[in-house]
Amino acid sequence: MNKLAYLECPAGIAGDMCLGALVDAGVPLDYTIEKLNLLGISHEYQLRAELVHRNGQQATKVHVDLTDDHHHHHQGNGHSHHGRHLPEIEALILTAKLPVRAQAASLAVFRKLAEAEGAVHGIAPEKVHFHEVGATDALVDIVGTCLGLDWLGIDQLYCSAMPTGGGTVRAAHGLLPVPTPAVLKLWESRQVPVYSNGIEKELCTPTGTAIAVTLATSFGPPPQMSIQRIGLGAGSRNLPIPNILRLWIGETLVEQAQQEKGGQDAHPTIQETISVLETQIDDLSPQAIAYTFDALFEAGALDVFTQPIVMKKSRQGVLLTVICHPENEQTCETVLFRETTTLGIRRSTQIRAILQREIQRVMTPYGEVRVKVSGSGGVITNVQPEYEDCAAFAKENNVSWREVHRLALQAWYSH
């Protein structure tokens, strides 16, 4: 079962709207503040949320009130001038000890933003001086959004097409046309579908656009999902339509579509696109590699494995391979560079066939155990109790893992 989120942005997208939608969807504001304090910039701002109305609809508005005499504005009303370069931003995030997925996602969003700004100005990403997008408020918006998605346990994020807006906006480099050059460059990087809703304002900010372009799996209609909750994040302005970003949160079973087809018409397997990252290492301790495994799985890796290899000058080494969904490629790559001594990572995209699968639950004398059930065309081919559940009950009750495993299988086959 995958937990999905869909960003629906009829009035555009901004960083504070993303954060507001997440808080509205249930992410505790106190948790967000606690984790953001790890960045070491809490003296620069105060974070608060309030319920507001936009065209009669209630939504959550998040405010980042700056304490250094700067003024915080979003969606073209103005920007803070507390700027930072990319290396400084990355250092703040890397030393904050954030949750692994949130850290990797935050780094990826700022890197994407730096690449877009650098392309616009003709300079290297590391040389970009972030003005509005690198200010205190944007750090809070981006890192806070990544923390919220991680807290909700979102496996895949999707996003709607984006409205272009229009008119002009005043930025650090003067008066700019809307969409701004950085937003256009971000759209170009993912071939984002856009349209005009007739509103001549800045609707998509660089910060909000970078979040979506970096983290979204695809852009367009919502994926098939069962809706669990809707989060509504308010923008600053009153527009002809409700200035609200809607975050749909739900779940889907990967085999649901196949099961609905049923019988002989069902495909024997499901095909999906995956990314494969590879790097060879010959100067890292086994303990560090073991830690890297854990960090990669937390970052969304589907599988991680090593193979012994012989490198130049007959040095013994390992080939470290990571398999992940394309949307987690950047975060997994960030983990590899951070936790290992590698100087380069190879990427490839492949198609893999997987069996339909779902998690079921059975009751044993020791408690409830999750069981992974897989098969194809309606025929079950494999049933495996979850290792962690069996191990936990074995330790708790001082019995063998095999005994708990046997009881779980027995319970499943007899239900």
TIMI-135809 format. One record per residue (C-alpha): residue in one letter; x, y, z. Coordinates in steps of 0.5 Angstrom, whole numbers, plus 500, padded with zeros to 3 digits. Each point is the difference from the previous one (the first is absolute). Example, Ala and Ser with C-alpha at 12.3 -4.5 7.8 and 13.67 -1.06 7.14 Angstrom:
<sites>
<site><aa>a</aa><east>525</east><north>491</north><up>516</up></site>
<site><aa>s</aa><east>502</east><north>507</north><up>498</up></site>
</sites>
This chain:
<sites>
<site><aa>m</aa><east>500</east><north>500</north><up>500</up></site>
<site><aa>n</aa><east>503</east><north>507</north><up>498</up></site>
<site><aa>k</aa><east>498</east><north>506</north><up>503</up></site>
<site><aa>l</aa><east>499</east><north>506</north><up>495</up></site>
<site><aa>a</aa><east>499</east><north>507</north><up>500</up></site>
<site><aa>y</aa><east>498</east><north>505</north><up>494</up></site>
<site><aa>l</aa><east>501</east><north>507</north><up>500</up></site>
<site><aa>e</aa><east>494</east><north>504</north><up>497</up></site>
<site><aa>c</aa><east>502</east><north>507</north><up>498</up></site>
<site><aa>p</aa><east>494</east><north>504</north><up>496</up></site>
<site><aa>a</aa><east>503</east><north>506</north><up>503</up></site>
<site><aa>g</aa><east>507</east><north>498</north><up>500</up></site>
<site><aa>i</aa><east>505</east><north>498</north><up>505</up></site>
<site><aa>a</aa><east>505</east><north>503</north><up>505</up></site>
<site><aa>g</aa><east>504</east><north>498</north><up>506</up></site>
<site><aa>d</aa><east>496</east><north>502</north><up>505</up></site>
<site><aa>m</aa><east>494</east><north>497</north><up>497</up></site>
<site><aa>c</aa><east>503</east><north>493</north><up>500</up></site>
<site><aa>l</aa><east>502</east><north>501</north><up>507</up></site>
<site><aa>g</aa><east>493</east><north>502</north><up>502</up></site>
<site><aa>a</aa><east>496</east><north>495</north><up>496</up></site>
<site><aa>l</aa><east>505</east><north>495</north><up>504</up></site>
<site><aa>v</aa><east>498</east><north>503</north><up>507</up></site>
<site><aa>d</aa><east>493</east><north>500</north><up>498</up></site>
<site><aa>a</aa><east>500</east><north>492</north><up>498</up></site>
<site><aa>g</aa><east>503</east><north>499</north><up>507</up></site>
<site><aa>v</aa><east>507</east><north>501</north><up>500</up></site>
<site><aa>p</aa><east>501</east><north>503</north><up>507</up></site>
<site><aa>l</aa><east>503</east><north>507</north><up>500</up></site>
<site><aa>d</aa><east>504</east><north>499</north><up>507</up></site>
<site><aa>y</aa><east>503</east><north>494</north><up>496</up></site>
<site><aa>t</aa><east>502</east><north>504</north><up>494</up></site>
<site><aa>i</aa><east>503</east><north>506</north><up>505</up></site>
<site><aa>e</aa><east>504</east><north>495</north><up>504</up></site>
<site><aa>k</aa><east>503</east><north>497</north><up>494</up></site>
<site><aa>l</aa><east>501</east><north>507</north><up>496</up></site>
<site><aa>n</aa><east>504</east><north>502</north><up>507</up></site>
<site><aa>l</aa><east>505</east><north>495</north><up>498</up></site>
<site><aa>l</aa><east>502</east><north>505</north><up>494</up></site>
<site><aa>g</aa><east>503</east><north>505</north><up>505</up></site>
<site><aa>i</aa><east>496</east><north>506</north><up>497</up></site>
<site><aa>s</aa><east>494</east><north>500</north><up>505</up></site>
<site><aa>h</aa><east>502</east><north>507</north><up>503</up></site>
<site><aa>e</aa><east>499</east><north>503</north><up>493</up></site>
<site><aa>y</aa><east>492</east><north>498</north><up>499</up></site>
<site><aa>q</aa><east>494</east><north>498</north><up>504</up></site>
<site><aa>l</aa><east>495</east><north>494</north><up>497</up></site>
<site><aa>r</aa><east>493</east><north>501</north><up>501</up></site>
<site><aa>a</aa><east>494</east><north>497</north><up>497</up></site>
<site><aa>e</aa><east>492</east><north>503</north><up>499</up></site>
<site><aa>l</aa><east>494</east><north>498</north><up>497</up></site>
<site><aa>v</aa><east>498</east><north>505</north><up>495</up></site>
<site><aa>h</aa><east>495</east><north>500</north><up>494</up></site>
<site><aa>r</aa><east>501</east><north>501</north><up>493</up></site>
<site><aa>n</aa><east>493</east><north>501</north><up>496</up></site>
<site><aa>g</aa><east>496</east><north>497</north><up>505</up></site>
<site><aa>q</aa><east>505</east><north>494</north><up>501</up></site>
<site><aa>q</aa><east>504</east><north>499</north><up>507</up></site>
<site><aa>a</aa><east>507</east><north>498</north><up>499</up></site>
<site><aa>t</aa><east>506</east><north>500</north><up>504</up></site>
<site><aa>k</aa><east>505</east><north>506</north><up>499</up></site>
<site><aa>v</aa><east>507</east><north>499</north><up>503</up></site>
<site><aa>h</aa><east>504</east><north>506</north><up>501</up></site>
<site><aa>v</aa><east>508</east><north>501</north><up>501</up></site>
<site><aa>d</aa><east>500</east><north>506</north><up>504</up></site>
<site><aa>l</aa><east>507</east><north>503</north><up>499</up></site>
<site><aa>t</aa><east>504</east><north>503</north><up>507</up></site>
<site><aa>d</aa><east>505</east><north>504</north><up>496</up></site>
<site><aa>d</aa><east>496</east><north>505</north><up>497</up></site>
<site><aa>h</aa><east>499</east><north>497</north><up>494</up></site>
<site><aa>h</aa><east>493</east><north>499</north><up>497</up></site>
<site><aa>h</aa><east>497</east><north>493</north><up>498</up></site>
<site><aa>h</aa><east>496</east><north>500</north><up>494</up></site>
<site><aa>h</aa><east>498</east><north>495</north><up>495</up></site>
<site><aa>q</aa><east>497</east><north>499</north><up>493</up></site>
<site><aa>g</aa><east>504</east><north>507</north><up>497</up></site>
<site><aa>n</aa><east>498</east><north>505</north><up>506</up></site>
<site><aa>g</aa><east>507</east><north>500</north><up>501</up></site>
<site><aa>h</aa><east>506</east><north>496</north><up>503</up></site>
<site><aa>s</aa><east>505</east><north>500</north><up>506</up></site>
<site><aa>h</aa><east>507</east><north>502</north><up>498</up></site>
<site><aa>h</aa><east>504</east><north>496</north><up>505</up></site>
<site><aa>g</aa><east>503</east><north>496</north><up>495</up></site>
<site><aa>r</aa><east>505</east><north>494</north><up>500</up></site>
<site><aa>h</aa><east>504</east><north>496</north><up>495</up></site>
<site><aa>l</aa><east>498</east><north>492</north><up>498</up></site>
<site><aa>p</aa><east>506</east><north>498</north><up>504</up></site>
<site><aa>e</aa><east>498</east><north>503</north><up>507</up></site>
<site><aa>i</aa><east>493</east><north>498</north><up>499</up></site>
<site><aa>e</aa><east>503</east><north>493</north><up>499</up></site>
<site><aa>a</aa><east>504</east><north>500</north><up>506</up></site>
<site><aa>l</aa><east>494</east><north>502</north><up>504</up></site>
<site><aa>i</aa><east>496</east><north>495</north><up>498</up></site>
<site><aa>l</aa><east>506</east><north>494</north><up>500</up></site>
<site><aa>t</aa><east>501</east><north>502</north><up>508</up></site>
<site><aa>a</aa><east>493</east><north>501</north><up>502</up></site>
<site><aa>k</aa><east>499</east><north>492</north><up>501</up></site>
<site><aa>l</aa><east>494</east><north>500</north><up>497</up></site>
<site><aa>p</aa><east>496</east><north>493</north><up>498</up></site>
<site><aa>v</aa><east>504</east><north>497</north><up>494</up></site>
<site><aa>r</aa><east>494</east><north>501</north><up>495</up></site>
<site><aa>a</aa><east>499</east><north>507</north><up>502</up></site>
<site><aa>q</aa><east>507</east><north>502</north><up>500</up></site>
<site><aa>a</aa><east>501</east><north>497</north><up>493</up></site>
<site><aa>a</aa><east>494</east><north>503</north><up>497</up></site>
<site><aa>s</aa><east>502</east><north>507</north><up>503</up></site>
<site><aa>l</aa><east>507</east><north>499</north><up>497</up></site>
<site><aa>a</aa><east>497</east><north>498</north><up>493</up></site>
<site><aa>v</aa><east>495</east><north>506</north><up>500</up></site>
<site><aa>f</aa><east>505</east><north>505</north><up>501</up></site>
<site><aa>r</aa><east>505</east><north>497</north><up>495</up></site>
<site><aa>k</aa><east>494</east><north>500</north><up>495</up></site>
<site><aa>l</aa><east>499</east><north>507</north><up>501</up></site>
<site><aa>a</aa><east>507</east><north>502</north><up>500</up></site>
<site><aa>e</aa><east>501</east><north>497</north><up>493</up></site>
<site><aa>a</aa><east>494</east><north>504</north><up>498</up></site>
<site><aa>e</aa><east>502</east><north>506</north><up>502</up></site>
<site><aa>g</aa><east>507</east><north>499</north><up>498</up></site>
<site><aa>a</aa><east>498</east><north>498</north><up>493</up></site>
<site><aa>v</aa><east>496</east><north>507</north><up>500</up></site>
<site><aa>h</aa><east>506</east><north>504</north><up>502</up></site>
<site><aa>g</aa><east>505</east><north>496</north><up>496</up></site>
<site><aa>i</aa><east>504</east><north>498</north><up>506</up></site>
<site><aa>a</aa><east>501</east><north>493</north><up>504</up></site>
<site><aa>p</aa><east>495</east><north>498</north><up>505</up></site>
<site><aa>e</aa><east>505</east><north>501</north><up>506</up></site>
<site><aa>k</aa><east>501</east><north>507</north><up>498</up></site>
<site><aa>v</aa><east>493</east><north>502</north><up>500</up></site>
<site><aa>h</aa><east>498</east><north>505</north><up>506</up></site>
<site><aa>f</aa><east>493</east><north>498</north><up>502</up></site>
<site><aa>h</aa><east>496</east><north>507</north><up>501</up></site>
<site><aa>e</aa><east>493</east><north>498</north><up>501</up></site>
<site><aa>v</aa><east>500</east><north>493</north><up>499</up></site>
<site><aa>g</aa><east>506</east><north>499</north><up>505</up></site>
<site><aa>a</aa><east>498</east><north>504</north><up>505</up></site>
<site><aa>t</aa><east>498</east><north>498</north><up>507</up></site>
<site><aa>d</aa><east>492</east><north>499</north><up>498</up></site>
<site><aa>a</aa><east>502</east><north>496</north><up>494</up></site>
<site><aa>l</aa><east>504</east><north>495</north><up>505</up></site>
<site><aa>v</aa><east>495</east><north>500</north><up>504</up></site>
<site><aa>d</aa><east>495</east><north>498</north><up>495</up></site>
<site><aa>i</aa><east>504</east><north>495</north><up>496</up></site>
<site><aa>v</aa><east>503</east><north>496</north><up>506</up></site>
<site><aa>g</aa><east>493</east><north>501</north><up>503</up></site>
<site><aa>t</aa><east>497</east><north>497</north><up>494</up></site>
<site><aa>c</aa><east>505</east><north>494</north><up>500</up></site>
<site><aa>l</aa><east>499</east><north>499</north><up>507</up></site>
<site><aa>g</aa><east>492</east><north>499</north><up>500</up></site>
<site><aa>l</aa><east>500</east><north>496</north><up>494</up></site>
<site><aa>d</aa><east>505</east><north>495</north><up>504</up></site>
<site><aa>w</aa><east>496</east><north>500</north><up>506</up></site>
<site><aa>l</aa><east>494</east><north>498</north><up>496</up></site>
<site><aa>g</aa><east>503</east><north>495</north><up>497</up></site>
<site><aa>i</aa><east>499</east><north>502</north><up>493</up></site>
<site><aa>d</aa><east>503</east><north>494</north><up>495</up></site>
<site><aa>q</aa><east>498</east><north>504</north><up>493</up></site>
<site><aa>l</aa><east>498</east><north>507</north><up>499</up></site>
<site><aa>y</aa><east>497</east><north>503</north><up>494</up></site>
<site><aa>c</aa><east>498</east><north>507</north><up>497</up></site>
<site><aa>s</aa><east>495</east><north>503</north><up>496</up></site>
<site><aa>a</aa><east>501</east><north>504</north><up>494</up></site>
<site><aa>m</aa><east>502</east><north>507</north><up>502</up></site>
<site><aa>p</aa><east>497</east><north>507</north><up>498</up></site>
<site><aa>t</aa><east>505</east><north>505</north><up>497</up></site>
<site><aa>g</aa><east>497</east><north>506</north><up>503</up></site>
<site><aa>g</aa><east>502</east><north>507</north><up>497</up></site>
<site><aa>g</aa><east>502</east><north>507</north><up>501</up></site>
<site><aa>t</aa><east>507</east><north>502</north><up>503</up></site>
<site><aa>v</aa><east>503</east><north>499</north><up>507</up></site>
<site><aa>r</aa><east>506</east><north>504</north><up>503</up></site>
<site><aa>a</aa><east>506</east><north>496</north><up>502</up></site>
<site><aa>a</aa><east>507</east><north>501</north><up>503</up></site>
<site><aa>h</aa><east>502</east><north>501</north><up>492</up></site>
<site><aa>g</aa><east>494</east><north>505</north><up>499</up></site>
<site><aa>l</aa><east>494</east><north>499</north><up>496</up></site>
<site><aa>l</aa><east>499</east><north>493</north><up>497</up></site>
<site><aa>p</aa><east>494</east><north>497</north><up>496</up></site>
<site><aa>v</aa><east>496</east><north>495</north><up>502</up></site>
<site><aa>p</aa><east>501</east><north>494</north><up>500</up></site>
<site><aa>t</aa><east>507</east><north>502</north><up>503</up></site>
<site><aa>p</aa><east>506</east><north>497</north><up>496</up></site>
<site><aa>a</aa><east>502</east><north>495</north><up>506</up></site>
<site><aa>v</aa><east>493</east><north>497</north><up>500</up></site>
<site><aa>l</aa><east>500</east><north>499</north><up>492</up></site>
<site><aa>k</aa><east>507</east><north>497</north><up>501</up></site>
<site><aa>l</aa><east>497</east><north>495</north><up>505</up></site>
<site><aa>w</aa><east>494</east><north>499</north><up>496</up></site>
<site><aa>e</aa><east>504</east><north>498</north><up>494</up></site>
<site><aa>s</aa><east>504</east><north>495</north><up>504</up></site>
<site><aa>r</aa><east>494</east><north>496</north><up>501</up></site>
<site><aa>q</aa><east>496</east><north>502</north><up>494</up></site>
<site><aa>v</aa><east>495</east><north>502</north><up>505</up></site>
<site><aa>p</aa><east>493</east><north>501</north><up>497</up></site>
<site><aa>v</aa><east>497</east><north>507</north><up>500</up></site>
<site><aa>y</aa><east>494</east><north>504</north><up>499</up></site>
<site><aa>s</aa><east>497</east><north>507</north><up>501</up></site>
<site><aa>n</aa><east>495</east><north>501</north><up>505</up></site>
<site><aa>g</aa><east>499</east><north>507</north><up>498</up></site>
<site><aa>i</aa><east>503</east><north>503</north><up>506</up></site>
<site><aa>e</aa><east>505</east><north>505</north><up>499</up></site>
<site><aa>k</aa><east>504</east><north>499</north><up>506</up></site>
<site><aa>e</aa><east>506</east><north>496</north><up>502</up></site>
<site><aa>l</aa><east>497</east><north>494</north><up>502</up></site>
<site><aa>c</aa><east>506</east><north>495</north><up>500</up></site>
<site><aa>t</aa><east>506</east><north>502</north><up>504</up></site>
<site><aa>p</aa><east>507</east><north>497</north><up>499</up></site>
<site><aa>t</aa><east>500</east><north>497</north><up>507</up></site>
<site><aa>g</aa><east>493</east><north>496</north><up>499</up></site>
<site><aa>t</aa><east>502</east><north>498</north><up>493</up></site>
<site><aa>a</aa><east>507</east><north>498</north><up>502</up></site>
<site><aa>i</aa><east>496</east><north>495</north><up>505</up></site>
<site><aa>a</aa><east>495</east><north>497</north><up>495</up></site>
<site><aa>v</aa><east>505</east><north>500</north><up>495</up></site>
<site><aa>t</aa><east>505</east><north>496</north><up>504</up></site>
<site><aa>l</aa><east>496</east><north>495</north><up>504</up></site>
<site><aa>a</aa><east>494</east><north>499</north><up>496</up></site>
<site><aa>t</aa><east>500</east><north>493</north><up>496</up></site>
<site><aa>s</aa><east>496</east><north>503</north><up>494</up></site>
<site><aa>f</aa><east>495</east><north>506</north><up>498</up></site>
<site><aa>g</aa><east>493</east><north>500</north><up>498</up></site>
<site><aa>p</aa><east>494</east><north>496</north><up>502</up></site>
<site><aa>p</aa><east>499</east><north>497</north><up>507</up></site>
<site><aa>p</aa><east>503</east><north>493</north><up>501</up></site>
<site><aa>q</aa><east>495</east><north>494</north><up>502</up></site>
<site><aa>m</aa><east>499</east><north>501</north><up>507</up></site>
<site><aa>s</aa><east>495</east><north>499</north><up>506</up></site>
<site><aa>i</aa><east>500</east><north>507</north><up>503</up></site>
<site><aa>q</aa><east>501</east><north>500</north><up>508</up></site>
<site><aa>r</aa><east>501</east><north>508</north><up>501</up></site>
<site><aa>i</aa><east>501</east><north>506</north><up>497</up></site>
<site><aa>g</aa><east>504</east><north>506</north><up>502</up></site>
<site><aa>l</aa><east>499</east><north>507</north><up>498</up></site>
<site><aa>g</aa><east>506</east><north>505</north><up>500</up></site>
<site><aa>a</aa><east>498</east><north>508</north><up>499</up></site>
<site><aa>g</aa><east>504</east><north>505</north><up>496</up></site>
<site><aa>s</aa><east>500</east><north>507</north><up>502</up></site>
<site><aa>r</aa><east>496</east><north>503</north><up>495</up></site>
<site><aa>n</aa><east>493</east><north>500</north><up>498</up></site>
<site><aa>l</aa><east>499</east><north>498</north><up>493</up></site>
<site><aa>p</aa><east>494</east><north>499</north><up>496</up></site>
<site><aa>i</aa><east>500</east><north>493</north><up>502</up></site>
<site><aa>p</aa><east>502</east><north>497</north><up>506</up></site>
<site><aa>n</aa><east>507</east><north>501</north><up>502</up></site>
<site><aa>i</aa><east>501</east><north>493</north><up>502</up></site>
<site><aa>l</aa><east>505</east><north>494</north><up>499</up></site>
<site><aa>r</aa><east>496</east><north>494</north><up>501</up></site>
<site><aa>l</aa><east>504</east><north>494</north><up>502</up></site>
<site><aa>w</aa><east>497</east><north>493</north><up>499</up></site>
<site><aa>i</aa><east>502</east><north>494</north><up>505</up></site>
<site><aa>g</aa><east>498</east><north>493</north><up>499</up></site>
<site><aa>e</aa><east>502</east><north>493</north><up>498</up></site>
<site><aa>t</aa><east>501</east><north>495</north><up>495</up></site>
<site><aa>l</aa><east>501</east><north>493</north><up>499</up></site>
<site><aa>v</aa><east>505</east><north>499</north><up>494</up></site>
<site><aa>e</aa><east>496</east><north>494</north><up>498</up></site>
<site><aa>q</aa><east>493</east><north>503</north><up>500</up></site>
<site><aa>a</aa><east>499</east><north>501</north><up>493</up></site>
<site><aa>q</aa><east>502</east><north>493</north><up>498</up></site>
<site><aa>q</aa><east>495</east><north>497</north><up>505</up></site>
<site><aa>e</aa><east>495</east><north>504</north><up>497</up></site>
<site><aa>k</aa><east>501</east><north>498</north><up>493</up></site>
<site><aa>g</aa><east>500</east><north>493</north><up>503</up></site>
<site><aa>g</aa><east>501</east><north>493</north><up>498</up></site>
<site><aa>q</aa><east>504</east><north>498</north><up>493</up></site>
<site><aa>d</aa><east>499</east><north>507</north><up>498</up></site>
<site><aa>a</aa><east>505</east><north>502</north><up>506</up></site>
<site><aa>h</aa><east>507</east><north>502</north><up>498</up></site>
<site><aa>p</aa><east>505</east><north>494</north><up>503</up></site>
<site><aa>t</aa><east>504</east><north>506</north><up>503</up></site>
<site><aa>i</aa><east>501</east><north>507</north><up>501</up></site>
<site><aa>q</aa><east>505</east><north>504</north><up>496</up></site>
<site><aa>e</aa><east>503</east><north>506</north><up>503</up></site>
<site><aa>t</aa><east>506</east><north>505</north><up>499</up></site>
<site><aa>i</aa><east>506</east><north>500</north><up>505</up></site>
<site><aa>s</aa><east>506</east><north>504</north><up>501</up></site>
<site><aa>v</aa><east>507</east><north>496</north><up>501</up></site>
<site><aa>l</aa><east>505</east><north>503</north><up>503</up></site>
<site><aa>e</aa><east>507</east><north>497</north><up>500</up></site>
<site><aa>t</aa><east>507</east><north>502</north><up>503</up></site>
<site><aa>q</aa><east>506</east><north>496</north><up>502</up></site>
<site><aa>i</aa><east>504</east><north>501</north><up>507</up></site>
<site><aa>d</aa><east>506</east><north>497</north><up>502</up></site>
<site><aa>d</aa><east>502</east><north>505</north><up>506</up></site>
<site><aa>l</aa><east>494</east><north>500</north><up>505</up></site>
<site><aa>s</aa><east>499</east><north>495</north><up>506</up></site>
<site><aa>p</aa><east>495</east><north>495</north><up>500</up></site>
<site><aa>q</aa><east>496</east><north>504</north><up>506</up></site>
<site><aa>a</aa><east>499</east><north>506</north><up>496</up></site>
<site><aa>i</aa><east>497</east><north>496</north><up>494</up></site>
<site><aa>a</aa><east>496</east><north>497</north><up>505</up></site>
<site><aa>y</aa><east>497</east><north>507</north><up>502</up></site>
<site><aa>t</aa><east>500</east><north>502</north><up>493</up></site>
<site><aa>f</aa><east>495</east><north>494</north><up>499</up></site>
<site><aa>d</aa><east>495</east><north>502</north><up>505</up></site>
<site><aa>a</aa><east>501</east><north>508</north><up>498</up></site>
<site><aa>l</aa><east>498</east><north>498</north><up>493</up></site>
<site><aa>f</aa><east>494</east><north>496</north><up>502</up></site>
<site><aa>e</aa><east>497</east><north>506</north><up>504</up></site>
<site><aa>a</aa><east>501</east><north>504</north><up>494</up></site>
<site><aa>g</aa><east>496</east><north>496</north><up>496</up></site>
<site><aa>a</aa><east>504</east><north>494</north><up>497</up></site>
<site><aa>l</aa><east>497</east><north>494</north><up>498</up></site>
<site><aa>d</aa><east>506</east><north>496</north><up>500</up></site>
<site><aa>v</aa><east>507</east><north>501</north><up>502</up></site>
<site><aa>f</aa><east>506</east><north>494</north><up>499</up></site>
<site><aa>t</aa><east>507</east><north>500</north><up>499</up></site>
<site><aa>q</aa><east>505</east><north>495</north><up>496</up></site>
<site><aa>p</aa><east>507</east><north>499</north><up>501</up></site>
<site><aa>i</aa><east>504</east><north>502</north><up>494</up></site>
<site><aa>v</aa><east>508</east><north>501</north><up>498</up></site>
<site><aa>m</aa><east>502</east><north>507</north><up>498</up></site>
<site><aa>k</aa><east>506</east><north>503</north><up>497</up></site>
<site><aa>k</aa><east>506</east><north>498</north><up>503</up></site>
<site><aa>s</aa><east>497</east><north>494</north><up>503</up></site>
<site><aa>r</aa><east>496</east><north>504</north><up>505</up></site>
<site><aa>q</aa><east>495</east><north>496</north><up>504</up></site>
<site><aa>g</aa><east>493</east><north>504</north><up>500</up></site>
<site><aa>v</aa><east>493</east><north>500</north><up>499</up></site>
<site><aa>l</aa><east>495</east><north>502</north><up>495</up></site>
<site><aa>l</aa><east>494</east><north>503</north><up>504</up></site>
<site><aa>t</aa><east>493</east><north>500</north><up>496</up></site>
<site><aa>v</aa><east>494</east><north>504</north><up>502</up></site>
<site><aa>i</aa><east>493</east><north>498</north><up>497</up></site>
<site><aa>c</aa><east>495</east><north>506</north><up>501</up></site>
<site><aa>h</aa><east>494</east><north>503</north><up>496</up></site>
<site><aa>p</aa><east>502</east><north>506</north><up>496</up></site>
<site><aa>e</aa><east>497</east><north>505</north><up>505</up></site>
<site><aa>n</aa><east>505</east><north>498</north><up>505</up></site>
<site><aa>e</aa><east>506</east><north>500</north><up>496</up></site>
<site><aa>q</aa><east>503</east><north>507</north><up>502</up></site>
<site><aa>t</aa><east>499</east><north>498</north><up>507</up></site>
<site><aa>c</aa><east>503</east><north>493</north><up>500</up></site>
<site><aa>e</aa><east>506</east><north>503</north><up>496</up></site>
<site><aa>t</aa><east>501</east><north>506</north><up>506</up></site>
<site><aa>v</aa><east>500</east><north>494</north><up>505</up></site>
<site><aa>l</aa><east>506</east><north>497</north><up>496</up></site>
<site><aa>f</aa><east>504</east><north>506</north><up>499</up></site>
<site><aa>r</aa><east>499</east><north>502</north><up>508</up></site>
<site><aa>e</aa><east>501</east><north>493</north><up>503</up></site>
<site><aa>t</aa><east>505</east><north>497</north><up>495</up></site>
<site><aa>t</aa><east>507</east><north>502</north><up>497</up></site>
<site><aa>t</aa><east>498</east><north>499</north><up>493</up></site>
<site><aa>l</aa><east>502</east><north>505</north><up>495</up></site>
<site><aa>g</aa><east>494</east><north>499</north><up>495</up></site>
<site><aa>i</aa><east>494</east><north>496</north><up>499</up></site>
<site><aa>r</aa><east>497</east><north>497</north><up>493</up></site>
<site><aa>r</aa><east>493</east><north>500</north><up>499</up></site>
<site><aa>s</aa><east>495</east><north>496</north><up>495</up></site>
<site><aa>t</aa><east>493</east><north>499</north><up>499</up></site>
<site><aa>q</aa><east>497</east><north>493</north><up>500</up></site>
<site><aa>i</aa><east>493</east><north>497</north><up>499</up></site>
<site><aa>r</aa><east>499</east><north>494</north><up>505</up></site>
<site><aa>a</aa><east>494</east><north>495</north><up>501</up></site>
<site><aa>i</aa><east>497</east><north>499</north><up>507</up></site>
<site><aa>l</aa><east>495</east><north>496</north><up>502</up></site>
<site><aa>q</aa><east>494</east><north>503</north><up>503</up></site>
<site><aa>r</aa><east>500</east><north>500</north><up>508</up></site>
<site><aa>e</aa><east>497</east><north>503</north><up>506</up></site>
<site><aa>i</aa><east>501</east><north>499</north><up>507</up></site>
<site><aa>q</aa><east>495</east><north>496</north><up>504</up></site>
<site><aa>r</aa><east>499</east><north>499</north><up>508</up></site>
<site><aa>v</aa><east>499</east><north>494</north><up>504</up></site>
<site><aa>m</aa><east>500</east><north>499</north><up>507</up></site>
<site><aa>t</aa><east>505</east><north>495</north><up>504</up></site>
<site><aa>p</aa><east>500</east><north>498</north><up>507</up></site>
<site><aa>y</aa><east>505</east><north>505</north><up>501</up></site>
<site><aa>g</aa><east>497</east><north>506</north><up>496</up></site>
<site><aa>e</aa><east>498</east><north>503</north><up>493</up></site>
<site><aa>v</aa><east>505</east><north>498</north><up>495</up></site>
<site><aa>r</aa><east>500</east><north>504</north><up>493</up></site>
<site><aa>v</aa><east>501</east><north>495</north><up>494</up></site>
<site><aa>k</aa><east>502</east><north>502</north><up>493</up></site>
<site><aa>v</aa><east>496</east><north>496</north><up>495</up></site>
<site><aa>s</aa><east>502</east><north>500</north><up>493</up></site>
<site><aa>g</aa><east>497</east><north>497</north><up>493</up></site>
<site><aa>s</aa><east>498</east><north>501</north><up>493</up></site>
<site><aa>g</aa><east>493</east><north>499</north><up>496</up></site>
<site><aa>g</aa><east>497</east><north>499</north><up>507</up></site>
<site><aa>v</aa><east>504</east><north>494</north><up>501</up></site>
<site><aa>i</aa><east>504</east><north>501</north><up>507</up></site>
<site><aa>t</aa><east>507</east><north>498</north><up>499</up></site>
<site><aa>n</aa><east>504</east><north>502</north><up>506</up></site>
<site><aa>v</aa><east>498</east><north>501</north><up>508</up></site>
<site><aa>q</aa><east>505</east><north>503</north><up>504</up></site>
<site><aa>p</aa><east>499</east><north>503</north><up>508</up></site>
<site><aa>e</aa><east>504</east><north>506</north><up>501</up></site>
<site><aa>y</aa><east>507</east><north>499</north><up>503</up></site>
<site><aa>e</aa><east>500</east><north>506</north><up>505</up></site>
<site><aa>d</aa><east>493</east><north>498</north><up>503</up></site>
<site><aa>c</aa><east>502</east><north>493</north><up>501</up></site>
<site><aa>a</aa><east>507</east><north>502</north><up>503</up></site>
<site><aa>a</aa><east>497</east><north>505</north><up>504</up></site>
<site><aa>f</aa><east>495</east><north>494</north><up>503</up></site>
<site><aa>a</aa><east>505</east><north>495</north><up>501</up></site>
<site><aa>k</aa><east>505</east><north>505</north><up>504</up></site>
<site><aa>e</aa><east>494</east><north>502</north><up>504</up></site>
<site><aa>n</aa><east>498</east><north>493</north><up>502</up></site>
<site><aa>n</aa><east>506</east><north>497</north><up>500</up></site>
<site><aa>v</aa><east>498</east><north>495</north><up>494</up></site>
<site><aa>s</aa><east>504</east><north>498</north><up>494</up></site>
<site><aa>w</aa><east>499</east><north>505</north><up>494</up></site>
<site><aa>r</aa><east>498</east><north>493</north><up>496</up></site>
<site><aa>e</aa><east>494</east><north>499</north><up>505</up></site>
<site><aa>v</aa><east>497</east><north>506</north><up>499</up></site>
<site><aa>h</aa><east>501</east><north>500</north><up>492</up></site>
<site><aa>r</aa><east>497</east><north>493</north><up>500</up></site>
<site><aa>l</aa><east>494</east><north>502</north><up>504</up></site>
<site><aa>a</aa><east>499</east><north>506</north><up>496</up></site>
<site><aa>l</aa><east>499</east><north>496</north><up>493</up></site>
<site><aa>q</aa><east>496</east><north>495</north><up>504</up></site>
<site><aa>a</aa><east>495</east><north>506</north><up>502</up></site>
<site><aa>w</aa><east>500</east><north>502</north><up>493</up></site>
<site><aa>y</aa><east>499</east><north>494</north><up>496</up></site>
<site><aa>s</aa><east>494</east><north>498</north><up>505</up></site>
<site><aa>h</aa><east>496</east><north>507</north><up>500</up></site>
</sites>
